């Protein structure tokens, strides 16, 4: 089965082109944002949350290439997460805390959101976190009240950006060590002017040229299709029959090149396999999402109950509930409305309700934890 063609940026990564690191082993590497605005996502997926944004000129540290077109980076300076206050206690310094719960869930933070974002990781008892000077989030009332504290992204927490929004920054070459002094100052190494270094002997030059021609023909194919073992074997066989140093040096240089290119080809094939698996996984996820969307369509889900919504003086755990009036004018249930759902436009209107139903002893009636409300009448005002 042929391997898929590589994305140019990944090919550059493998081949060591100037625009990218030499290979995956060269990561982490630095990159600079080249677009006006670049969203930072929780996951390498355009449908995931994007709590941060980078601007042109910002620099990032790239840790990994999780899938085609995406880069994994260290969290930006303004990134933060949420952790439940009950799971931590004050640490040795004012801005640190320690996890005291057996397991503490860390959620993504968005500066404009009024609720914690999706789960990011789980910390175990004893883990340290750094607290941020950010107002806590308080959700729920009564026994369901929970407070979330803002923390810096813990170690091992990363973010993701689109690869086409950055350019790789050059890595400075390592400093060359000073050459060791010669034992005898009178001895000087032989130097050759540029272009005058001795070449291979004439009896071997033609065979080397023939091998090089076959070598170039293989390199014309995509990198993941390179099969260089025959070229390496021909160079090795020729090296066993040469005696002059110039020919030996030329052949060894070619063998070194072949070895590097074989490693590149193997890396490319590995990346190609990963990309193919990722594409299959993406297709499976897309199919699952389509199926879930079909199941979630309102027309496919009947209402749990219908009626006329009215204000009520009744309360559950300190929170006011609404009454749902049936066709005979009696209260058929009470509605526990979640925070953020504005029911004022639906008051005195007939609605369909979806949610979780249970009997409440204090109300002596059914109580519905509402997930969805939809008007059923034609409202023109």
Residue, then its C-alpha position, 0 to 999 in steps of 0.5 A: x500500500x503506497x504511503x500518502x504524500x506528506x504535507x510540505x511543512x512536514x516534509x521540510x521538517x524531515x528533510x531539514x529545510x531552512x524553514x523548520x527544524x531538522x527532524x522531530x528530534x530537534x523539537x522543542x523549537x521556536x517559531x514566530x507568528x506571521x499573521x495578524x491574529x492566531x487563535x490558540x486552541x485547547x485541542x488540535x481541532x477547529x471545533x475545540x475551545x480557543x481561550x487565547x489569541x496570539x498576534x503577529x510577532x509573538x513567539x512560541x515554543x513548539x513541542x510536537x506536531x500532533x497531526x497535519x497542519x497543527x503544532x503543539x505549543x507551550x501555553x501563552x503567558x495569558x493562559x490559565x485554568x480552573x481548579x475547584x477550591x475545595x480540592x486545594x489548600x494554601x501552599x508554602x507561599x501566597x501564590x501557591x497551593x497544594x492538592x488535598x483531594x485524591x484527584x482534582x480536575x483541571x478545566x480550561x479557562x476562557x477570559x470571557x466565559x462565566x463557567x469553567x471550560x472543558x477538562x484538561x487534566x487530573x492532578x493527584x493529591x500532593x501536586x502543587x499549583x500556582x494561583x493567579x490573581x483572578x476573581x474566582x468563579x462561584x456556581x450554584x446555590x446551597x449544597x450545589x454551590x462550587x467555587x473555582x480558583x484560577x491557576x497557571x497551566x500545570x506542567x504538562x499542559x499544552x495548547x495548539x495552533x495552526x501551523x500555517x500561522x507561524x514561521x520557524x525561527x533559525x536555530x543558532x549553530x553550536x559553537x565549534x571547539x577550538x582546535x587542539x594545538x599541534x604537538x610540533x609547531x613546525x608541522x602545518x596541516x596541508x591545505x587545499x585552495x577552494x576547488x583544488x581538493x584531490x578527487x577520486x582516481x580516474x579508474x573509480x570516477x566513472x563508477x562513482x558517477x554511475x552510482x550518483x546518477x542512480x542515487x539522484x533518480x531515487x531522490x526524485x521520488x517523494x521522500x517516503x518512497x526512497x529505497x536507498x539500500x541498493x545505492x548503499x551496497x554499491x558504494x560499500x562494494x566499491x569502497x572495498x576495492x579502492x586503495x587511494x585515499x581520495x577515492x575512499x574519502x569521496x565514497x565515505x562522504x557519499x555513504x554518510x549522505x546515504x545514511x542520513x537520507x535513509x533516516x529521513x525516509x524512515x522518519x517520513x514513512x513513520x509520519x505518513x503512517x501517523x497521518x493516515x491513522x489520524x485521517x481515519x480517526x478524524x473520519x470516524x469522529x466526523x461520522x460519530x458527530x453526524x450521528x450524535x447531531x441527528x440524535x440531538x435534533x429537536x424533531x427527533x426528541x420528544x418533549x418530556x412535558x408540555x405546558x404553560x410556564x408561570x412564575x412561582x413563589x416556591x423555592x428549592x435550595x434557595x433558588x426560585x422555581x417556575x410552575x408548569x401549568x397543564x391544560x386543566x389549569x393545575x400545576x403539572x410540575x416545577x421547573x429548575x432553570x439552570x444558570x444562564x437560561x433566560x426564561x422571561x421571554x417565555x413566561x405565560x407562553x406554552x412551552x415544551x420541556x426536556x430535562x431530568x424529572x424526579x419527585x420533590x418531597x418539599x414541593x410535593x410535586x414533580x421537579x424537572x432539572x431543565x436542559x432545554x425549553x422551546x416555545x410551542x405557540x406562535x408569538x408575534x410580539 
